[in-house]
Amino acid sequence: MMALALLSAPAAAATLKLAVASDASFTIEFDGTLWLSGAEVALAALSSRAGTLFPLGAPRAGSGRDALGAFDSTAVEWGERSSNRTLMRTTFRTYPSDPATIVFEQYFPSEVNLSAARLSLSAATVFPGFARNPGPADGLRCFAYHSLFPQMKSCTVADYAESHQGGAPLAIYNASDARLPAVVFSPLNQPKAAHFASAAGLFGAGVKATAHSIPAGWRQQFLLTAAYGINRAMMAWGERMLKHAGKPRPSLYLDVTHSTIGFWTDNGGYYHYSTGNASESYEEVLPRVKAYHEAEGVPFRHWQFDSWFYPKDGAVSPGGGGGAVTNWTAMPSVFPSGMAGIQKLLRMPMVMHNRQWSSQSDYIKREKFKWYTSECCAVPQDPPAFFAWFFTQQQGWGLTMYEQDWMNKEYDGVAALQTNLSLADLWLAGMASGAASSNRTVQYCMPYAHDILSGAAHAAVTNARATSDYFHAPHQWAIGGTALFYWSLGIIPFKDGFYSSTRRQVGGQTVGPETNPDREILMAVLSGAMVAPMDGIGLLNATRVLASCRADGYVLKPDRPLSPPDVCFTRQAPEDCFVYTTYSDVQGLGRVAYVFMNTPEPLTAALAMLPPSASADHAVYNWYTGTLSPLRASSSVLQPGYEGHSYAVVYPVVEGAIFLGERHKYVTASTLRFTNVSMGARRVSATVVGIQGENVTLCAASTSDWIVRCSVVAFDASGAREVDLL
């Protein structure tokens, strides 16, 4: 049974109190309760716990200002007992205007050689290091993000362990406290250079252990923030990360590509390494695909080309892996007229896929750039210079978004990205700056958690795949936990493409059938990203796709991407809680909440999580059954739909009136459609935005009889209209 946590009352502000002792040990209290205490400080083979790394004098107080504001600091110099030379300076920063934030910094005045013996940890340095045992008496739970398309994995403070380029951010919370107090810990700068580490009795963070050396003057910083409630804690952490980087949170309607339904040819879709007819090229088939869409009245506004269009140095496996890129342009067998030629036929903004670079690529053989190479992959030695040039090479393609896939293979395959401390972050920064200089954006695909953390510093990195490839995982659709991480950092979680119908798609790369197309498109719409059907000719479900958008293809989105409600984190394994919520804050009306539940459970038990005043003044609309009821109605309100999941919309009730909006759209009260709603005395009126030739069906109800009444508004011209519904 789940809660509508998004409707709950605001939580109190949180305060972290840091105390640093004369011996450099420290404790951190969360609103008067001990949560964390210091453990080991380490540098290469030296360790404070082993007695080989020592404070060189007492902690020293100071102050200053950084991107997060004015701070007070406490610094400790560290070295060996036999020498007064500082090897590492550790600094705590606290912020008087933001008492829920602490920054930890490692500074290295001289180069540190890490090739000699070191501690057997994933980090070559440790600060801060936290003991596993302090905290509330009944223990602290946690979750962190691991593996590709970083997935939430639950833990406790006693058993937390990092993973390769994962285990961050780490959220630690007290599940026994109904307020869910939580802290979030992560790298703050240069995330690809950092790594978390754990051992018996401690966990912490530092410079990654794969690096060969730490340059003189290197600063590695980590952030700890606190808040009440998991969603609030993650968003509060993300706001500090964005503030530090100077990155704005992107609009869900940033440009046409981000805003609309698009036709994708990704792995699992009909046209991924298949044209449906082996004797025809993509150049022959794709214009017919577009004509079919137009005949069906489905207004796709962008397309995506996947890895099938460019030459590679090896064969491609059924899962899409294999050869690396030798030249990022069209093979003559795919587009005989070239990339500019197919763009003249399709006339669409384009998302285009790229994978790891080949060590045999034309860019290595012919161009002026130097590269680090390996058997599988290559990376430019000067990424900003290479990408500044590279993104000038796609004139006439219609390229608006660059999709960088196989990020894990590039990182793992090129030793320099692991041994050179700054190169991996520079690789991602160069990619982003090159895309930005050509007025394009970047999508990450197959990222590690540290890739997402690094991308959060770059405005051009607007979105990232939040799922594995379509049809290739049992819960491929389940993006809520990953979306919580991504959107905290201003990265829109993209669900990936899908089939919109239940028909078998014979002739395509994947035949299917898709048995839950509504769940697929619901996740895509509620993600706040692009919506990307991948059906073959004659197989698209136009009705289902059109329920996601306006007549011009602009997706009717919620105000923010979906995430698991806080009640999921009272369970032992929140990653298995497939309940997601999001909302629209409609001017004049208030918050309309959308609730997805991939279980047959009703909404009834969620009512205890709502303030009494809120639960008394809300109504629940079951999107599948069309039932409208008071929020405290019977358990039948959220009967599952025909696919076995439930989807409900929770509306404010104002003076006996209920504004339902477009009840047959997935997001019924999108602020793209409704700019204002006026409620009073069983009267409802709305300002509705429509497109020329569009008919918009609007619905409302009264608590006098709970009957849904709808009317159709026809738009002779595009614009906004005032409409009375009751």
Salt bridges, closest charged atoms under 4 A:
GLU40 OE1 - ARG49 NH2 3.48
ASP66 OD2 - ARG93 NH1 2.82
GLU77 OE2 - ARG60 NH2 3.41
GLU77 OE2 - ARG89 NE 2.75
ASP98 OD1 - ARG240 NH2 2.66
GLU105 OE1 - ARG93 NH2 3.37
GLU105 OE2 - ARG219 NH1 2.85
ASP177 OD2 - ARG179 NH2 2.93
GLU239 OE2 - ARG249 NH2 2.72
ASP255 OD1 - HIS258 ND1 2.69
ASP266 OD2 - ARG465 NH1 2.96
GLU280 OE1 - ARG288 NH2 2.92
GLU294 OE2 - LYS290 NZ 3.97
ASP306 OD2 - HIS272 NE2 3.08
ASP362 OD2 - ARG366 NH1 3.89
ASP405 OD2 - HIS353 NE2 2.72
ASP412 OD1 - HIS164 NE2 2.70
ASP451 OD1 - LYS192 NZ 2.84
ASP469 OD1 - ARG465 NH2 2.54
ASP496 OD1 - ARG465 NH1 3.58
ASP518 OD1 - ARG544 NE 3.48
GLU520 OE1 - LYS495 NZ 2.62
ASP552 OD2 - ARG550 NH2 2.70
ASP585 OD1 - ARG591 NE 2.77
GLU643 OE1 - HIS645 ND1 3.76
GLU662 OE1 - ARG673 NE 2.87
GLU694 OE2 - ARG673 NH2 2.79
ASP705 OD2 - ARG709 NH2 2.64
ASP724 OD1 - ARG683 NH2 3.28
